Amino acid sequence: MPIALLSVSDKTGIVPFARGLHDRGWKLLSTGGTARALRDAGVPVTEVSDFTGHPEIMDGRVKTLHPAVHSGLLGRRGHPEDEAQMAELGYSGIDLLAVNLYPFRETIARPGVTDEDAIENIDIGGPAMLRSAAKNHASVWVVVDPSDYERVLVAVGEPVNNEGAFRRELAAKVYGHTSSYDAAIAAYLERSQVDSGTAEAAGSTDELPGRIQLELEQVQSLRYGENPGQNAGFYRVLGSTGGLPDLRQLHGKELSFNNLLDVDGALLSLGALSGAAPAACAIVKHTTPCGLAVGATPEEAYGKALSTDPTSAFGSIVAFDREVSRSTAELLRPNFVEAIVAPGFSEEALELLREKKNIRLLVLPSAGDANGLSLDFKGVPGGFLVQTRPRVTGSEAGWSVASARKPTESEMNDLRFAWRGVAVVKSNAILIARDGKTLGIGAGQMSRVDSSRIAVMKALENGFDLQGAVLASDAFFPFRDGVDAAAGAGITAIIQPGGSVRDEEVIAAANEHGLAMVFTGNRLFRH
């Protein structure tokens, strides 16, 4: 009589699976809650402690860690020495193992979980049995995924084609599962060290862990990457919450690799503004904003953001931190937009926007949350660069007025907005603003003065009078030429980090032109 050992935390499908094995003449071994569930369903089962001849001890911590179990799983069928030793010791072979592990990830995801609860939900016997059975998969069926129960029942009931390949598939799934499980535990323990201030003892002297276990699961296969000919997929970090994997698409074409990059840029841009006013809007092209604005309503914010650069907004991603209403949808409908992302859409807005077959309508409950995941990964050949996510807040700690003239109250409000906005523009970044909206943006230039000239040029092209506007720079001005160019365009106040060896020269230029200049002491590069 073949023997199956069933011990599962996730009991989905276990009763019909066990009954199917019993009906095919299998003897069933089980433990704890699984054994109770099978007995309650009327399925005959033998406790593992009766099979091993040893009681469970330490509140069930030790029950399957016994030579009778692991000999049964690891014993090689048809191997004379293995079979002779098992016969001498009175051990029987175990021909099938169905195990899934203590819910560690689910436990640590609970609010207020204690370290004691987390540690107690680290499974020891389960991974040990799975690894034993998977190593001996040529002789032992090993099942870790309830979705495989039906296939296994068919396979054990009658000969199947490519049985060896199926067994190997199941074994590979086991090692992937246990690897992911161990990675989650390692990440939790690393994070606990950082949270408790003991990271230095583990070899890390800052808030980044000394070792990162990164487990990815494919969310979506993409048609191609940045260009045709590049294979691409969208992967979720296992154990993470929030971020792009939470996107729900309500309408439109399938999202592309570039769409997803732009959505990320839009959400980062939106997060920099969220909370600065009742409503915020970000319009993004090629991951950097071409229009940012705040307003009393989403309609006002969108209108202001669009006016920054209507030409560049063609084929853009538009992000809101408030629900899209019908009135907002009416403003959006005449324009070609690749995607709209927001916390929600009213039914009237959906009805109106769905008239455009291809536009992607995306819901993300956390739209407007700039922080997202705690770490930011950038792939390089052979590894990753890792940093904490940028956090743009309203804090003005460390700010100082460097110029002789202080900003007026109106200028100061504009400087606050401009500083939030320039944080999400690709470096070298210059942003010109007034009254809660961007007027001109210069992004990604090798020279800061070129970014300044582009920002002024774009603003003038779109009909803005820059007299009284403010300018933000993501890093210090290395020379006074950027200040001179700003003053010549009508800019009256500048905000920048400061810290250049030529700060005195730059400040002198501001004073010559009568500009107010604020130093933040904080650089905002975005590469």
ROTI-190529 format. One line per 8 residues: number of its first residue (from 1); their letters; for each residue x, y, z of C-alpha. Coordinates in nm, 4 decimals. Layout:
residues N
NUM> A> X/Y/Z ~ ...;
END
This chain:
residues 527
1> MPIALLSV> 0.0000/0.0000/0.0000 ~ 0.1553/0.3355/-0.1038 ~ 0.1851/0.5955/0.1740 ~ 0.1121/0.9698/0.1538 ~ 0.2020/1.2262/0.4213 ~ -0.0242/1.5338/0.4195 ~ 0.0518/1.8317/0.6456 ~ -0.0711/2.1717/0.5245;
9> SDKTGIVP> -0.1329/2.5171/0.6668 ~ -0.3372/2.6184/0.3613 ~ -0.6074/2.3535/0.3599 ~ -0.7532/2.4548/0.0243 ~ -0.8511/2.1352/-0.1590 ~ -0.6826/1.9016/0.0891 ~ -0.9950/1.7011/0.1782 ~ -1.0899/1.6023/-0.1800;
17> FARGLHDR> -0.7221/1.5343/-0.2540 ~ -0.6924/1.3079/0.0487 ~ -1.0184/1.1350/-0.0324 ~ -0.9009/1.0762/-0.3892 ~ -0.5796/0.9166/-0.2617 ~ -0.7715/0.7002/-0.0133 ~ -1.0085/0.5838/-0.2859 ~ -0.7046/0.4804/-0.4929;
25> GWKLLSTG> -0.5783/0.2622/-0.2079 ~ -0.3290/0.4953/-0.0380 ~ -0.2557/0.5014/0.3357 ~ -0.2656/0.8579/0.4710 ~ -0.0382/1.0042/0.7404 ~ -0.0984/1.3476/0.8827 ~ -0.0354/1.5887/1.1701 ~ -0.2270/1.8280/1.3940;
33> GTARALRD> -0.4891/2.0415/1.2239 ~ -0.4657/1.8606/0.8918 ~ -0.5367/1.5249/1.0597 ~ -0.8380/1.6772/1.2395 ~ -0.9737/1.8231/0.9147 ~ -0.9475/1.4858/0.7420 ~ -1.1069/1.2937/1.0297 ~ -1.3901/1.5488/1.0477;
41> AGVPVTEV> -1.4498/1.4867/0.6760 ~ -1.4597/1.1098/0.7312 ~ -1.1253/1.0364/0.5629 ~ -0.9215/0.7643/0.7432 ~ -0.5858/0.8990/0.8597 ~ -0.2930/0.7876/1.0786 ~ -0.1084/1.0341/1.3008 ~ 0.2598/1.0774/1.2173;
49> SDFTGHPE> 0.3443/1.0096/1.5828 ~ 0.1978/0.6586/1.5427 ~ 0.4063/0.6103/1.2259 ~ 0.7311/0.7219/1.3960 ~ 0.6572/0.5715/1.7352 ~ 0.7562/0.9026/1.8929 ~ 0.5159/1.1620/2.0365 ~ 0.5067/1.5227/1.9204;
57> IMDGRVKT> 0.7045/1.7358/2.1673 ~ 0.7650/2.1047/2.2465 ~ 0.4099/2.2107/2.1544 ~ 0.4430/2.0450/1.8147 ~ 0.7768/2.2065/1.7288 ~ 0.9227/1.8574/1.6860 ~ 0.6975/1.6050/1.5169 ~ 0.8173/1.5234/1.1644;
65> LHPAVHSG> 1.1905/1.5707/1.2343 ~ 1.2392/1.1971/1.2773 ~ 1.4470/0.9336/1.0916 ~ 1.1347/0.7332/1.0082 ~ 0.9940/1.0315/0.8144 ~ 1.3120/1.1387/0.6387 ~ 1.4204/0.7816/0.5631 ~ 1.0782/0.7276/0.4109;
73> LLGRRGHP> 1.1255/1.0344/0.1916 ~ 1.4958/0.9983/0.1066 ~ 1.5246/0.6215/0.0740 ~ 1.6164/0.5303/-0.2838 ~ 1.3804/0.2774/-0.4355 ~ 1.5701/-0.0112/-0.5963 ~ 1.8868/0.0742/-0.4038 ~ 1.9829/-0.2461/-0.2133;
81> EDEAQMAE> 2.1686/-0.0809/0.0751 ~ 1.8933/0.1796/0.1372 ~ 1.6219/-0.0837/0.1262 ~ 1.8152/-0.3186/0.3566 ~ 1.8738/-0.0459/0.6178 ~ 1.5072/0.0594/0.6104 ~ 1.3950/-0.3029/0.6518 ~ 1.6386/-0.3526/0.9412;
89> LGYSGIDL> 1.5040/-0.0440/1.1183 ~ 1.1407/-0.1193/1.0362 ~ 1.0919/0.1967/0.8292 ~ 0.8487/0.2278/0.5388 ~ 0.8828/0.4386/0.2260 ~ 0.6679/0.7522/0.1927 ~ 0.5574/0.7791/-0.1677 ~ 0.3873/1.1190/-0.1705;
97> LAVNLYPF> 0.4306/1.4359/0.0349 ~ 0.1864/1.7265/0.0312 ~ 0.3085/2.0132/0.2492 ~ 0.2677/2.3881/0.2492 ~ 0.4316/2.6034/0.5084 ~ 0.3381/2.8108/0.8110 ~ 0.1943/3.1453/0.6952 ~ 0.5029/3.3542/0.7714;
105> RETIARPG> 0.4387/3.6331/0.5180 ~ 0.0756/3.6620/0.6208 ~ 0.1781/3.6794/0.9876 ~ 0.4310/3.9609/0.9506 ~ 0.1851/4.1554/0.7316 ~ -0.0621/4.1804/1.0194 ~ -0.0676/4.5194/1.1956 ~ 0.0946/4.5046/1.5376;
113> VTDEDAIE> 0.2461/4.1590/1.4955 ~ 0.5007/4.0801/1.7641 ~ 0.8470/3.9428/1.6984 ~ 0.7501/3.6346/1.9019 ~ 0.4554/3.5651/1.6703 ~ 0.6727/3.6119/1.3631 ~ 0.9441/3.3749/1.4866 ~ 0.6880/3.1133/1.5907;
121> NIDIGGPA> 0.5565/3.1114/1.2334 ~ 0.8911/3.0097/1.0867 ~ 0.8366/2.6537/0.9647 ~ 1.1192/2.4060/1.0221 ~ 0.9805/2.0578/0.9653 ~ 0.7889/2.1535/0.6510 ~ 1.0871/2.2840/0.4493 ~ 1.3003/1.9907/0.5685;
129> MLRSAAKN> 1.0456/1.7367/0.4441 ~ 0.9896/1.9218/0.1172 ~ 1.3605/1.9352/0.0421 ~ 1.4013/1.5660/0.1226 ~ 1.1119/1.4640/-0.1003 ~ 1.2149/1.6985/-0.3814 ~ 1.5677/1.5582/-0.3793 ~ 1.4184/1.2091/-0.4165;
137> HASVWVVV> 1.1492/1.3187/-0.6638 ~ 1.2246/1.0256/-0.8928 ~ 1.0614/0.8059/-0.6261 ~ 0.8418/1.0498/-0.4266 ~ 0.5620/1.2729/-0.5491 ~ 0.6038/1.6111/-0.3797 ~ 0.3269/1.8728/-0.3861 ~ 0.3567/2.2230/-0.2450;
145> DPSDYERV> 0.0885/2.4002/-0.4516 ~ -0.2805/2.3067/-0.4020 ~ -0.3452/2.3858/-0.7683 ~ -0.1447/2.0724/-0.8545 ~ -0.3612/1.8309/-0.6526 ~ -0.5869/1.7316/-0.9409 ~ -0.2981/1.6704/-1.1803 ~ -0.1210/1.4553/-0.9220;
153> LVAVGEPV> -0.4343/1.2516/-0.8540 ~ -0.4583/1.1721/-1.2234 ~ -0.0888/1.0835/-1.2418 ~ -0.0900/0.8462/-0.9421 ~ -0.4069/0.6756/-1.0639 ~ -0.2793/0.5665/-1.4018 ~ 0.0414/0.5827/-1.6098 ~ 0.0961/0.9214/-1.7741;
161> NNEGAFRR> 0.3226/1.0415/-2.0493 ~ 0.6375/1.2247/-1.9389 ~ 0.5902/1.1314/-1.5727 ~ 0.9557/1.2063/-1.5048 ~ 0.9210/1.5599/-1.6423 ~ 0.6122/1.6172/-1.4262 ~ 0.7903/1.4957/-1.1129 ~ 1.0836/1.7254/-1.1929;
169> ELAAKVYG> 0.8449/2.0195/-1.2441 ~ 0.6939/1.9587/-0.9002 ~ 1.0398/1.9359/-0.7413 ~ 1.1510/2.2610/-0.9039 ~ 0.8401/2.4302/-0.7692 ~ 0.9311/2.3079/-0.4200 ~ 1.2791/2.4589/-0.4256 ~ 1.1431/2.7852/-0.5636;
177> HTSSYDAA> 0.8865/2.7914/-0.2841 ~ 1.1312/2.7162/-0.0035 ~ 1.3817/2.9653/-0.1445 ~ 1.1160/3.2364/-0.1486 ~ 1.0079/3.1415/0.2042 ~ 1.3635/3.1666/0.3349 ~ 1.4110/3.4996/0.1545 ~ 1.1050/3.6424/0.3316;
185> IAAYLERS> 1.2420/3.5316/0.6686 ~ 1.5870/3.6746/0.5931 ~ 1.4344/4.0057/0.4836 ~ 1.2259/4.0227/0.8013 ~ 1.5259/3.9557/1.0243 ~ 1.7400/4.2087/0.8343 ~ 1.4636/4.4680/0.8656 ~ 1.4260/4.3922/1.2345;
193> QVDSGTAE> 1.7966/4.4619/1.2829 ~ 1.7625/4.7992/1.1130 ~ 1.4481/4.8877/1.3091 ~ 1.6098/4.7942/1.6403 ~ 1.9351/4.9760/1.5650 ~ 2.1487/4.6603/1.5568 ~ 2.2343/4.6815/1.1864 ~ 2.5937/4.7821/1.2617;
201> AAGSTDEL> 2.6496/4.4536/1.4412 ~ 2.5321/4.2759/1.1259 ~ 2.7850/4.4581/0.9104 ~ 2.5738/4.7553/0.7972 ~ 2.6278/5.1053/0.9334 ~ 2.3355/5.2824/0.7701 ~ 1.9667/5.2229/0.7096 ~ 2.0333/4.9925/0.4136;
209> PGRIQLEL> 2.0655/4.6233/0.5034 ~ 2.3970/4.4480/0.4494 ~ 2.2252/4.1815/0.2401 ~ 1.9019/4.2012/0.0409 ~ 1.6958/3.8971/-0.0542 ~ 1.4975/3.9999/-0.3602 ~ 1.2235/3.7662/-0.4833 ~ 1.0305/3.8666/-0.7952;
217> EQVQSLRY> 0.7090/3.7255/-0.9383 ~ 0.5887/3.8067/-1.2882 ~ 0.2733/4.0155/-1.2937 ~ 0.2534/4.0645/-1.6672 ~ 0.4389/3.9623/-1.9822 ~ 0.4963/4.2693/-2.1978 ~ 0.5009/4.2745/-2.5781 ~ 0.8532/4.4216/-2.5781;
225> GENPGQNA> 1.0759/4.6561/-2.3798 ~ 1.1732/5.0126/-2.4540 ~ 1.2108/4.9118/-2.8196 ~ 1.0907/4.6206/-3.0340 ~ 1.3403/4.3369/-3.0123 ~ 1.3864/4.3745/-2.6356 ~ 1.2047/4.1116/-2.4284 ~ 1.0305/4.2531/-2.1209;
233> GFYRVLGS> 0.8045/4.1678/-1.8290 ~ 0.6551/4.3388/-1.5254 ~ 0.7524/4.1794/-1.1931 ~ 0.6291/4.2320/-0.8397 ~ 0.8567/4.2190/-0.5367 ~ 0.7139/3.9373/-0.3232 ~ 0.6101/4.0568/0.0206 ~ 0.5784/4.4206/-0.0858;
241> TGGLPDLR> 0.2584/4.6220/-0.0633 ~ 0.1483/4.9182/-0.2710 ~ 0.3095/5.0505/-0.5856 ~ 0.2454/4.9700/-0.9505 ~ 0.1422/4.6044/-0.8980 ~ -0.1732/4.7428/-0.7333 ~ -0.2797/4.9174/-1.0552 ~ -0.6237/4.8174/-1.1828;
249> QLHGKELS> -0.6871/4.8843/-1.5495 ~ -1.0486/4.9719/-1.6214 ~ -1.0223/5.0409/-1.9929 ~ -0.7912/5.0701/-2.2911 ~ -0.5004/4.8989/-2.4587 ~ -0.2542/4.6779/-2.2759 ~ 0.0093/4.8707/-2.0834 ~ 0.3550/4.8728/-2.2400;
257> FNNLLDVD> 0.7004/4.8809/-2.0806 ~ 0.7290/5.2542/-2.1542 ~ 0.3751/5.3197/-2.0262 ~ 0.4647/5.1640/-1.6925 ~ 0.7853/5.3691/-1.6669 ~ 0.5862/5.6847/-1.7390 ~ 0.3177/5.5908/-1.4860 ~ 0.5923/5.5530/-1.2260;
265> GALLSLGA> 0.7227/5.8988/-1.3176 ~ 0.3715/6.0410/-1.3002 ~ 0.3085/5.8962/-0.9554 ~ 0.6444/6.0233/-0.8291 ~ 0.5614/6.3690/-0.9659 ~ 0.2133/6.3630/-0.8197 ~ 0.3448/6.2531/-0.4819 ~ 0.5715/6.5579/-0.4666;
273> LSGAAPAA> 0.2651/6.7837/-0.4893 ~ 0.0067/6.5864/-0.2975 ~ -0.1044/6.7618/0.0190 ~ 0.0152/7.1034/-0.0993 ~ -0.3409/7.1956/-0.2070 ~ -0.6872/7.0365/-0.2276 ~ -0.6022/6.8844/-0.5671 ~ -0.2884/6.8143/-0.7709;
281> CAIVKHTT> -0.2181/6.7079/-1.1279 ~ 0.0982/6.5830/-1.2991 ~ 0.1402/6.5469/-1.6757 ~ 0.4400/6.3314/-1.7635 ~ 0.6226/6.2493/-2.0860 ~ 0.9236/6.0169/-2.0971 ~ 0.9221/5.9842/-1.7148 ~ 0.9648/6.3571/-1.6484;
289> PCGLAVGA> 0.6890/6.6153/-1.6019 ~ 0.5904/6.8601/-1.8732 ~ 0.3260/7.0164/-1.6467 ~ 0.2638/7.0260/-1.2717 ~ -0.0031/7.2200/-1.0869 ~ -0.2187/7.2396/-0.7760 ~ -0.5632/7.3889/-0.7472 ~ -0.8900/7.3993/-0.5605;
297> TPEEAYGK> -1.0270/7.1196/-0.7850 ~ -0.8815/6.8549/-1.0174 ~ -1.0246/7.0522/-1.3086 ~ -0.8327/7.3638/-1.2096 ~ -0.5135/7.1681/-1.1448 ~ -0.5355/6.9930/-1.4839 ~ -0.6023/7.3143/-1.6743 ~ -0.3036/7.4835/-1.5131;
305> ALSTDPTS> -0.0739/7.1837/-1.5701 ~ -0.1783/7.1475/-1.9344 ~ -0.1111/7.5154/-2.0080 ~ 0.2568/7.4705/-1.9166 ~ 0.3334/7.2859/-2.2412 ~ 0.0308/7.1653/-2.4427 ~ 0.2526/7.0410/-2.7261 ~ 0.4625/6.8122/-2.5044;
313> AFGSIVAF> 0.1455/6.6895/-2.3303 ~ 0.0428/6.5123/-2.6524 ~ 0.0572/6.1377/-2.5789 ~ 0.1314/6.1902/-2.2105 ~ 0.0385/6.0202/-1.8840 ~ -0.1915/6.2307/-1.6628 ~ -0.2089/6.1622/-1.2894 ~ -0.4517/6.2971/-1.0297;
321> DREVSRST> -0.4581/6.2596/-0.6523 ~ -0.8395/6.2913/-0.6463 ~ -1.1192/6.1008/-0.8180 ~ -1.1750/6.1933/-1.1810 ~ -1.5241/6.3394/-1.2185 ~ -1.7278/6.3939/-1.5328 ~ -1.6240/6.7585/-1.5474 ~ -1.2558/6.6557/-1.5348;
329> AELLRPNF> -1.3205/6.3920/-1.8023 ~ -1.4754/6.6558/-2.0293 ~ -1.1512/6.8541/-2.0123 ~ -0.9434/6.5440/-2.0856 ~ -1.1509/6.4049/-2.3712 ~ -1.0384/6.6413/-2.6520 ~ -0.6695/6.5640/-2.5934 ~ -0.4630/6.2609/-2.6926;
337> VEAIVAPG> -0.3610/6.0996/-2.3648 ~ -0.1925/5.7594/-2.3340 ~ -0.3191/5.6917/-1.9821 ~ -0.4934/5.8509/-1.6863 ~ -0.4136/5.7288/-1.3355 ~ -0.6141/5.8329/-1.0308 ~ -0.7515/5.6930/-0.7036 ~ -1.0844/5.6453/-0.8811;
345> FSEEALEL> -1.3216/5.7493/-1.1601 ~ -1.6880/5.8408/-1.1282 ~ -1.9290/5.6331/-1.3360 ~ -2.0070/5.9394/-1.5493 ~ -1.6354/5.9976/-1.6123 ~ -1.5854/5.6335/-1.7108 ~ -1.8782/5.6448/-1.9496 ~ -1.7374/5.9536/-2.1187;
353> LREKKNIR> -1.3736/5.8423/-2.1362 ~ -1.4545/5.4910/-2.2579 ~ -1.5716/5.6481/-2.5815 ~ -1.1990/5.6647/-2.6619 ~ -1.1123/5.3027/-2.7404 ~ -0.7411/5.3067/-2.6643 ~ -0.7014/5.5353/-2.3643 ~ -0.5827/5.3455/-2.0578;
361> LLVLPSAG> -0.7809/5.4224/-1.7426 ~ -0.5908/5.3151/-1.4328 ~ -0.6957/5.3056/-1.0690 ~ -0.4336/5.3147/-0.7963 ~ -0.5696/5.3743/-0.4451 ~ -0.2326/5.5089/-0.3291 ~ -0.1968/5.7622/-0.6143 ~ -0.0423/6.0670/-0.4534;
369> DANGLSLD> 0.1733/5.8661/-0.2110 ~ 0.5285/5.9558/-0.3096 ~ 0.7016/5.7095/-0.0829 ~ 0.5881/5.3724/-0.2148 ~ 0.8414/5.0982/-0.1531 ~ 1.1184/5.1855/0.0893 ~ 1.4004/5.0965/-0.1525 ~ 1.4711/5.1999/-0.5112;
377> FKGVPGGF> 1.6629/4.9554/-0.7345 ~ 1.8484/5.0477/-1.0507 ~ 1.9890/4.7593/-1.2515 ~ 2.3484/4.7678/-1.3742 ~ 2.5421/4.4831/-1.5403 ~ 2.6015/4.2219/-1.2722 ~ 2.4101/4.3886/-0.9918 ~ 2.1904/4.6666/-0.8601;
385> LVQTRPRV> 2.2378/5.0137/-0.7250 ~ 2.0103/5.0479/-0.4230 ~ 1.8927/5.3624/-0.2487 ~ 1.6030/5.4747/-0.0340 ~ 1.3152/5.6229/-0.2298 ~ 1.3178/6.0023/-0.2645 ~ 1.0897/6.1694/-0.0125 ~ 0.9632/6.5160/-0.0949;
393> TGSEAGWS> 0.8031/6.6737/0.2091 ~ 0.6970/7.0198/0.3169 ~ 0.9813/7.0453/0.5669 ~ 1.1839/7.3664/0.5505 ~ 1.4456/7.2594/0.8037 ~ 1.7839/7.3932/0.6952 ~ 1.6412/7.6569/0.4616 ~ 1.7967/8.0022/0.4732;
401> VASARKPT> 1.7749/8.3283/0.2797 ~ 2.1131/8.3838/0.1144 ~ 2.0354/8.7128/-0.0637 ~ 2.0090/9.0640/0.0724 ~ 1.6385/9.0733/-0.0186 ~ 1.3995/8.8320/0.1466 ~ 1.1245/8.6713/-0.0626 ~ 0.7795/8.8236/-0.0345;
409> ESEMNDLR> 0.5033/8.6035/0.1052 ~ 0.3751/8.5378/-0.2477 ~ 0.7242/8.4527/-0.3727 ~ 0.7810/8.2215/-0.0780 ~ 0.4652/8.0244/-0.1554 ~ 0.5756/7.9913/-0.5166 ~ 0.9244/7.8817/-0.4078 ~ 0.7743/7.6073/-0.1921;
417> FAWRGVAV> 0.5745/7.4772/-0.4879 ~ 0.8717/7.5047/-0.7246 ~ 1.0985/7.3136/-0.4847 ~ 0.8494/7.0270/-0.4655 ~ 0.8188/7.0228/-0.8419 ~ 1.1865/7.0365/-0.9376 ~ 1.2511/6.7284/-0.7229 ~ 1.0874/6.5075/-0.9859;
425> VKSNAILI> 1.2403/6.6622/-1.2992 ~ 1.5358/6.4796/-1.4592 ~ 1.8708/6.6437/-1.3788 ~ 2.0023/6.8936/-1.4617 ~ 1.6642/7.0344/-1.3647 ~ 1.5277/7.3882/-1.3743 ~ 1.1640/7.4697/-1.3042 ~ 0.9910/7.8063/-1.3318;
433> ARDGKTLG> 0.6624/7.8538/-1.1464 ~ 0.4010/8.1000/-1.0315 ~ 0.0622/8.0698/-0.8603 ~ 0.0762/7.6914/-0.8053 ~ 0.1689/7.5933/-1.1605 ~ 0.4744/7.5332/-1.3735 ~ 0.5486/7.7882/-1.6463 ~ 0.8609/7.6331/-1.7933;
441> IGAGQMSR> 1.0712/7.3203/-1.7322 ~ 1.4266/7.2489/-1.8433 ~ 1.5224/6.8852/-1.7926 ~ 1.8082/6.6444/-1.8482 ~ 2.0672/6.8822/-1.9933 ~ 2.4394/6.8414/-1.9458 ~ 2.4694/7.2122/-1.8599 ~ 2.2588/7.3827/-1.5947;
449> VDSSRIAV> 2.2564/7.7089/-1.7869 ~ 2.1163/7.5212/-2.0880 ~ 1.8366/7.3834/-1.8681 ~ 1.7687/7.7427/-1.7537 ~ 1.7516/7.8687/-2.1117 ~ 1.5209/7.5835/-2.2166 ~ 1.2857/7.6489/-1.9247 ~ 1.2666/8.0188/-2.0182;
457> MKALENGF> 1.2264/7.9405/-2.3883 ~ 0.9409/7.6908/-2.3262 ~ 0.7629/7.9381/-2.0991 ~ 0.7850/8.2195/-2.3536 ~ 0.6778/7.9893/-2.6367 ~ 0.3609/7.9098/-2.4449 ~ 0.2805/8.2752/-2.3876 ~ 0.3789/8.3264/-2.0249;
465> DLQGAVLA> 0.5059/8.6585/-1.8927 ~ 0.7814/8.5579/-1.6495 ~ 0.7905/8.8858/-1.4637 ~ 0.7524/8.7976/-1.0943 ~ 0.7904/8.4212/-1.1464 ~ 1.0267/8.2064/-0.9368 ~ 1.2875/7.9497/-1.0368 ~ 1.3996/7.6270/-0.8690;
473> SDAFFPFR> 1.7236/7.4414/-0.9403 ~ 1.7766/7.0822/-0.8225 ~ 2.1456/7.1472/-0.7480 ~ 2.3648/7.4501/-0.6894 ~ 2.4552/7.6972/-0.9641 ~ 2.8253/7.6392/-1.0404 ~ 2.8480/7.9807/-1.2065 ~ 2.6514/8.3035/-1.2015;
481> DGVDAAAG> 2.5419/8.2681/-1.5671 ~ 2.2280/8.0761/-1.4706 ~ 2.1238/8.3537/-1.2323 ~ 2.1919/8.6202/-1.4944 ~ 1.9770/8.4322/-1.7477 ~ 1.6928/8.4004/-1.4964 ~ 1.7003/8.7673/-1.4034 ~ 1.7022/8.8681/-1.7697;
489> AGITAIIQ> 1.3778/8.6730/-1.8190 ~ 1.1997/8.8498/-1.5296 ~ 1.2507/8.5925/-1.2524 ~ 1.2422/8.7595/-0.9103 ~ 1.3240/8.4725/-0.6721 ~ 1.5342/8.1547/-0.6852 ~ 1.5471/7.8458/-0.4665 ~ 1.8467/7.6125/-0.4826;
497> PGGSVRDE> 2.0522/7.3880/-0.2511 ~ 2.3626/7.6079/-0.2314 ~ 2.6993/7.4586/-0.1486 ~ 2.9045/7.5629/-0.4518 ~ 3.2590/7.6965/-0.4118 ~ 3.1242/7.9961/-0.6091 ~ 2.8229/8.0574/-0.3831 ~ 2.9471/8.4088/-0.3032;
505> EVIAAANE> 2.9670/8.4893/-0.6744 ~ 2.6154/8.3499/-0.7307 ~ 2.4742/8.5401/-0.4321 ~ 2.6406/8.8593/-0.5554 ~ 2.4685/8.8115/-0.8928 ~ 2.1312/8.7717/-0.7191 ~ 2.1927/9.0889/-0.5196 ~ 2.2951/9.2809/-0.8313;
513> HGLAMVFT> 1.9647/9.1910/-0.9942 ~ 1.7592/9.2436/-0.6776 ~ 1.6580/8.8747/-0.6673 ~ 1.5618/8.6906/-0.3513 ~ 1.7535/8.3635/-0.3144 ~ 1.6785/8.0767/-0.0755 ~ 1.9255/7.7981/0.0010 ~ 1.7735/7.4654/0.1098;
521> GNRLFRH> 2.0942/7.2741/0.1866 ~ 1.9437/6.9698/0.0148 ~ 2.0222/6.8480/-0.3385 ~ 1.7470/6.6856/-0.5508 ~ 1.9209/6.5004/-0.8336 ~ 1.7092/6.2569/-1.0346 ~ 1.9054/6.0515/-1.2879;
END
